[in-house]
Amino acid sequence: MTCWLQLLSLHLVLLNGAPGAGCPARCECAPQLRSVVCHRRRLTAIPEGIPTETRILELNRNRIRCLNPGDLAPYPLLEELDLSENIIAHVEPGAFGNLLHLQTLRLRGNQLKLIPPGVFTKLGNLTLLDLSENKLVILLDHMFQDLRNLKRLEVGDNDLVFISQRAFSGLLALEELTLERCNLTTLSGESLAHLQSLGALRLRYLGIPALEEHNFRRLPGLLHLEIDNWPLLEEVAASSLQGLNLSSLSVTYTNISAVPAAALRHLAYLTSLNLSYNPISTVPRGSFRDLVRLRELHLAGALLAVVEPQAFLGLRQIRLLNLSNNLLATLEESTFHSVNTLETLRVDGNPLACDCRLLWIVQRRKTLNFDGRLPSCATPAEVRGDALRALPDSTLFEYFVCRKPKIRERRLQHVTATEGQAVSFFCRAEGEPEPSIAWVTPQHQVVTGASGGRTRVLLGGTLEIREAQAQDSGTYVCVASNAGGNDTYFATLMVHPGANRTLGPGEAGDLAARNDTQPPRFPLDLTTILVSTAMGCITFLGVVLFCFLLLFVWSRGRGQHKSNFSVEYSFRKVDGPAAAAGQGGARKFNMKMI
């Protein structure tokens, strides 16, 4: 009996291992993996003959049109089901009702326009759901209600125009969500609020014009946020990222033209930041001062022309800096909090001027990692095209030397103007590298070429004041600076009120109000001063004569009083013969009282 049992067991093993046993004619089966692959077989329905113990079923790239209840009921042990790139337009509720062990479901690249409630009922073990590249228009309330263990959801590349507020309710374990290539014009913070475990959110190719304050406020666990290809996004509001504890943020291929410093101020735990491929031309001082944990910063292809001194102030742990493919002529050491932590630097693709401002890179050229893309010189002509790493040490004393700025034509400029006139002050400086010119106004405001308003610095360093006003009067300081030092120059301006200037309606009202509240002012000229002086002198002389007259009358009427007296005195007696010889008698003199 035992021998018969052994032979029967061996026969069953041979049957299970035989190729093609229990497998549909147009599919490939792997019994050891319990998988059935019916890839690209032009199937219009689920084929018959699939083993009931199958765990992996691939039916992608076929012509299946719909899924009805019972179509997949014979395969309760399925763990992975791939129905991608069919022409499925309808999925009836209960179509997956018997797949209690299903973990991965792919419906990518079909014709689904609407998924009714109940389609994903009983899929409590599902961890990945891919609905991308369909024609979904709306995500209904409670659409994913029973997917309590779902960790990754792909709904990108659809025709979505609206996501209801409770569409994501029930997704308690969702960690990754991707929304891309949709027709969404707004992002509902109420919809995302149900995703308490969300760790990564990818928002790509969307026509949303702004990030609102409440979009991500209720996602405390979000660590990675990616915003990519939002052509209508021009600004990141200061409070749009408030409340997040992001470790990675990527905002690329948008239309923002400035570093969103106010929004970044709240991200104290950020370690990676990517602002590449945005039309950002300048990195101002202290743009990242609050990102004390930042280790990677990417600003590639961002049209950068200027990185101001101390632009990277506060980045104490920076390891990787990518500024490739911009318009930078230099990158000074003063832009960093410290260059000692820097390990990888990408400045290739920039028209670099090899002068003393890049000396710190040349000195570290053998230890810095350029990620295989060596930066090269654009100027001067003698080293054009040469890689910084290949430059010999002898060039350090020939090209990497600075010359302090010197302002030419230092003659004093004292300008007197009338209100409303345009005023210009000239300031020309020479040095190596070429100095930058800035002006300091009497109000201690720094005016540069990037400044706006009535006062601005033109190319060449000329200060232009349009429509000069009285408060513009004072001393202006021209400051020419480069890596070698700076030089200063002073100019003065006096602005007088315009005599024939026509007052506007508002100015006329203000003038009338001042005339009612202020005492009248009298102009002073030479005649007025002479008359006032003469009247003062006459008054003073009259008072003096009057006093003398009173004294004269009093002295005449005082009577026969004694007006003089005699005083007699004698010297003190001193011992000794010398004193006795010089000692005389008593002395007398008369004194008269006046």
HELIX and SHEET records of a PDB file:
HELIX    1   1 THR A    2  GLY A   17  1                                  16    
HELIX    2   2 GLY A  189  LEU A  192  1                                   4    
HELIX    3   3 ALA A  261  LEU A  264  1                                   4    
HELIX    4   4 GLU A  333  THR A  335  5                                   3    
HELIX    5   5 CYS A  356  LEU A  358  5                                   3    
HELIX    6   6 LEU A  359  GLN A  363  1                                   5    
HELIX    7   7 ALA A  381  VAL A  383  5                                   3    
HELIX    8   8 LEU A  388  ALA A  390  5                                   3    
HELIX    9   9 ASP A  393  PHE A  397  5                                   5    
HELIX   10  10 ALA A  470  ASP A  472  5                                   3    
HELIX   11  11 PRO A  505  THR A  517  1                                  13    
HELIX   12  12 LEU A  526  ARG A  556  1                                  31    
HELIX   13  13 PRO A  577  ALA A  581  1                                   5    
SHEET    1   A15 GLU A  28  ALA A  30  0                                        
SHEET    2   A15 SER A  35  VAL A  37 -1                                        
SHEET    3   A15 ILE A  56  GLU A  58  1                                        
SHEET    4   A15 GLU A  80  ASP A  82  1                                        
SHEET    5   A15 THR A 104  ARG A 106  1                                        
SHEET    6   A15 LEU A 128  ASP A 130  1                                        
SHEET    7   A15 ARG A 152  GLU A 154  1                                        
SHEET    8   A15 GLU A 176  GLU A 180  1                                        
SHEET    9   A15 ALA A 200  ARG A 204  1                                        
SHEET   10   A15 HIS A 224  TRP A 230  1                                        
SHEET   11   A15 SER A 248  THR A 254  1                                        
SHEET   12   A15 SER A 272  ASN A 274  1                                        
SHEET   13   A15 GLU A 296  HIS A 298  1                                        
SHEET   14   A15 LEU A 320  ASN A 322  1                                        
SHEET   15   A15 THR A 344  ARG A 346  1                                        
SHEET    1   B 2 CYS A  66  LEU A  67  0                                        
SHEET    2   B 2 HIS A  90  VAL A  91  1                                        
SHEET    1   C 2 ILE A 138  LEU A 139  0                                        
SHEET    2   C 2 PHE A 162  ILE A 163  1                                        
SHEET    1   D 2 THR A 282  VAL A 283  0                                        
SHEET    2   D 2 VAL A 306  VAL A 307  1                                        
SHEET    1   E 2 LEU A 352  ALA A 353  0                                        
SHEET    2   E 2 CYS A 377  THR A 379  1                                        
SHEET    1   F 2 ARG A 403  ARG A 408  0                                        
SHEET    2   F 2 ARG A 428  GLU A 432 -1                                        
SHEET    1   G 5 GLN A 413  THR A 418  0                                        
SHEET    2   G 5 GLY A 485  HIS A 496  1                                        
SHEET    3   G 5 GLY A 474  ASN A 482 -1                                        
SHEET    4   G 5 SER A 436  VAL A 440 -1                                        
SHEET    5   G 5 VAL A 446  VAL A 447 -1                                        
SHEET    1   H 3 VAL A 423  PHE A 425  0                                        
SHEET    2   H 3 LEU A 463  ILE A 465 -1                                        
SHEET    3   H 3 THR A 455  VAL A 457 -1                                        
SHEET    1   I 2 ASN A 564  TYR A 569  0                                        
SHEET    2   I 2 ARG A 587  LYS A 592 -1                                        
END                                                                             
